[in-house]
Amino acid sequence: MNYLLLSEGDVQLAFAEHLKERRKKAKMSREALAKKSTVPASTIKKFEVTGLISFRQLLLLWQTLDDLTRLYDLTKVPAQNKNAPTSIDQVLNNGL
């Protein structure tokens, strides 16, 4: 049985916080980001507060504030480490 330590809400908020920090680091207002990304400022505000946004709009914001390749790379399947445990039981039994 697999247990998730993160919820989808945790991930949504993490993405929102990352892009909010990038926006502030770039010294951009929500309005400036809206103009550059084509995502409405009201949507950006809602996203930064709730983590809710359409996938397309997330990509537009990410493309404006970060390297879209980094997000794309998440779709690549990493090489499997054959020695890595595949269950919590293996971790507990092997003392890892």
N, C-alpha and C positions, 0 to 999 in steps of 0.2 A: 504494500500500500504506500503511495506517495503522498506526502504532506507538503502543502505549499505554505511557505512562510510569508509570502507577499500576496496581497489581493490585487485585483485589477485597479482598484481605486488608489492603492499605494503607488502603482506604476504611473497612473495618470497624473497624480500630483507630483511625482518625481520629474516627469517630463515637463510639466507646467513650471515647476520651480527652476529647472535647468534653463529653460528658455527665458524665463523672467530675469534670471541672473545674467544671462547673455545680453538681453535687451538693456539692462541697467549698465552693464560693463561697456556696452557700445554707446552709452549716454543717449539712448533713444527714448522718446516718449511713446506711449501706446499709439498716439496719433501718427507719429513719424513712422513707426513700424507698420501701421495699417496702410499708410500710403505706399511704402516700399514693398510690402508683401501682398497687397490687395485683400487682406483679411480685415474686416471691419474692426475698429477700435473697441466697440462694445463686445465683440466676440473674443478679442484678446483679453479684455478685462475678465470676462466670464471664465475663460480658460485658466487664467492665472489664479483665480479664486477657487474654482471647482475642479479643474482638470478636464472639463468636458469640452470637446471640440470635434469637428469632423476630421477624418483621417486626411483628407485632401488639404484642409486648412492647417493641420499640424505640419504636413510636409511643406507647405508654403512658408510657414513661420520658421521651420527648421532650416530650410534652404536660405532664408534671409539672415538667420542668426548663427548658423553653425554649418559644418561641412556635411552635406547630404550624403556623401559617401560613407561617413561613419554610421549613419542610420541604415543605409543599404547593406553594409557589411554584416549587420545583425541577421540578415537572411541567409548568409552562408553557413553551411554545416561545418562546424570545426572538426578537425581530425580527432578521432576517438582515442583516448588514452586507455589502452587495454588493461592496465593495472589499476585504473581508477575504480573505486567501489561503485556499484550500481544500485545499492539499496542501503537503508539505514541499518539493517541487520548486518551487512558486511562491514560497515563502519564500526558498529558496536563489537562484533566478534573479533575483528582484527586489531582493535585498539587504536584506530587511526584518529 
